């Protein structure tokens, strides 16, 4: 099977080419190239944009903007993004992190896309050539979307407020059994005043743990006070089954690992 590669200097031109049947966008290529190599006949043409601006990382005034082509390796080593480094390092091994991009993570199906779980917890905004949208809106419609993501933006979390955990069977670079990201705001005495918790592998794309978030409000992160939140962790989830783990197993271990994340 022949595979054409089209390179454009602008997102606008690449977006037009992407509308053709069989065309897929090429970012880091960790998923789409593998699919083509494994015989996915639905892929006949790869479209890429040679714009250095898409790889830019900007941190200013407490705000972060990550270009869609920014790699996990670049994020992991950025001195102002230490809070996000664990999520970036959770994506594959060094070779994969040198290629895997922010934009690619947003489209990656479970059990991939660990960094997108972090972005969901951070309430990121997704930017495209046509405008912007909340990440939850983007994730809901991503399977039918033909837009090119140009960047994501969010408020820079503190090391104390943001937490990330990936569980895998193969260390250190195995695919996820599950991943969890949490953004927690607390008072001086440790009482939770707001919570955003995102889950990976608990559906075919990252989802919010809404019942757990609600149960955490007004509590302190002690084993006794987080118990109701852990009991609610299974509400609204539809875990995937794959060669790594069954849906049943993922649902069973979710409260265990969520408890560890909240108690760390």
C-alpha positions, 0 to 999 in steps of 0.5 A, a space after each residue: 500500500 502506498 502512503 503519500 505525505 503532504 507538507 504544508 507551511 500553514 494550518 489553513 492549507 493543511 486543513 483543506 487537504 485533511 478533508 480528503 478521504 483517507 487523509 490523516 494528520 501527522 504530528 509525532 506519528 506514534 499512533 497513525 504511522 503505526 496504524 498504517 504500518 500495521 495495514 490500516 487501509 483507511 489511511 492513504 495520505 498523511 498531512 503535516 504542517 511545517 510551522 515552528 510556532 506549533 511547537 512553542 511553549 509559552 509560560 507567562 503571568 500564570 498562564 501556559 500555552 502549549 503548541 500542538 506539536 510540543 513534545 512530551 520530552 520538551 514539556 518534561 524538561 521545561 523548568 517552569 512546567 515541573 508540575 506537569 513533568 510526571 504526566 509528560 514522562 508517563 507517555 512511553 519511553 524516551 524515544 516515544 516522548 521525543 515524538 509524542 505531541 500535545 495534539 496527538 494525545 488529545 486524539 489518542 484512544 484509551 489506553 493511550 493519551 495520558 497527557 490528555 487526562 492531565 489537560 482535562 483535570 486542568 480545564 484546558 482550552 483547545 485552540 484550532 484555526 477556527 477558534 477555541 473550545 473547552 477540552 471537554 467539548 473537544 473530547 466529546 466530538 473528537 472522533 468526527 472532528 477534522 480540525 487541526 488543533 494548534 495549541 492548548 492553554 490553561 492556568 499553571 498549577 502549583 506543585 501542591 495543587 496538581 497530582 498525577 498517577 499512571 498505573 501500568 503493568 510494565 515499568 517504566 513505559 507500559 501502556 495504562 491500566 488507568 491514569 488519574 489527574 487531580 487539581 485540588 484547591 484547599 484552605 490553610 487547614 487542608 479543606 478541599 474547596 474545589 476539585 477536578 479529577 480526570 480519569 484515563 481508561 475509564 471510557 474510550 477517552 478521558 472523563 471527569 469523575 464528577 461524583 468523586 469531585 462533589 464528594 470531596 468538597 468540604 473534606 480533608 484528605 484523610 482516609 476517613 474523609 475521602 472514603 465517600 469520594 472513593 465509594 463514588 469513583 465508579 459512578 459514570 465510568 465504562 472502563 475499557 477491556 484490552 490485553 492489558 486489563 479487563 473492564 472489571 479489573 480497572 473498575 476494581 482497582 480505581 478506588 485503590 489508586 485514587 485513594 493513594 493519589 489523594 493521600 499522597 
